[in-house]
């Protein structure tokens, strides 16, 4: 039953609207304002602000790769042009979304997206065309599976899927597989492709044979896919779209009646199975919200309804262009997703002139039970991206086992991994020091794919260019609320 504007307005009036309507859903539920006010360095107890929040200032890396707080260290797991696959080729470049899984005898398996777009000739290190695992032999992207031993040493790396394009954020499933989405709408004949692209594919890190003859999950739609999460209770899949002209959409896929999730089950579905819908928001007064950038205060709560997609395969018109602007709610650069606290955390990386209001990042929480969307994090436009400590452009996201969020920065200038506590305070975790520019005009690639190992001891993250997977370890601790 859809949540009508009138119903939401009544509920808002009864609860006083605001964040109370969503209840205490965990991360950043009480954030009082913009997250951009980072805590100062060098408290008397050696932590970020003297209250035990964070891990202290970042220490410059003599090797010029990763600055970390004192007591932390990193290990390079894969590096494009240096490490090799089990088959002998170089680790592919442009590391992106990553998922972790328990392997045999205490090992960790990671599935790593490689965001490579266009023909294979455009890239020195595309994903190798492993026999039986290729969708489109003209495409350069895909996923690799990396195995790491219990002691943190890399064991091996192999192809999970090849011949896909622009594999971006993705997401894990409750049944132990990885869903990788193509952030492109290229059709056969465009940019050298021989098949249509813009789909989601499933990769099983535990079974190399399960991925043979890759099949796009057409039921989930064809558009510029970013991330995907699974509601383990209701069976819905939620998906983000990174697109503009017009801005992208947030989607929900409802499985057909009687369908049961499990390994390989999505591959068995017909292209029109289930229902794919885009979201439509309205405020506490029942007014339609055309774009998420309209929200200018953390704690803003919107009611959510869902509108069915007319042609999910976008045979003639892109999915997002099939709707009038009054029919759905849009947002610029809908990126990372993470399922926790009974709902989905959703990232909008930034908004500029294409959006009603400019910002440098939002994180929302969608509560499927209440059918509400609550703004948890809001970054104002960063006036000086070159300044260390200034934050902008949140992208991939994960929920930390030590409380709060871990966010990968994909903005301008200096790039960080940073944490956000339950009460909205931020602290640095890492700074990318690998300069891919020049001494006079430095350039630092984005962080991607932050995710903890299954045992919570190691934070894995990537530097997208030139392509490094890093394992970060140290004295992790639960982050406390401010008193």
Secondary structure, DSSP 8 states (H G I E B T S, - for coil): ----HHHHHHHHHHHTSGGGGT---STTTT--S-TT----S--TTSSSSSSS-S--SEE--TTSSEEEETT-EEEEEEETTTSB-TTSSB--S-EEEEEEEE-GGG-EEEEEEE---SBGGG-TT-----TT-BS-TTB-EEEEEEEE-TTS-EEEEEEEEEEE--B-SBEE-TTS-EEEEBB----TTSTT-SS----EEEE-TT-GGGGSS----GGG-SSBEEEEEE-TTT--EEEEE--TTTTB-EEEEE--TT----TTTGGGS-TT-SEEEEEEEE-TTS-EE-BGGG--STT-EEEEEEEE-S-TT-SSS-GGGGS-TTTS-BBTTEEEEEEETTEEEEEE--B-TTSSS-BS-EEEEEETTTTEEEEEEE----S-TTSTT----EEEEEE-TTSSEEEEE-SSSS-EEEEE-TTS-EEEEEEE--B-S-SSS--B--EEEEEE-TTSS-EEEEETTTTEEEEEES---------
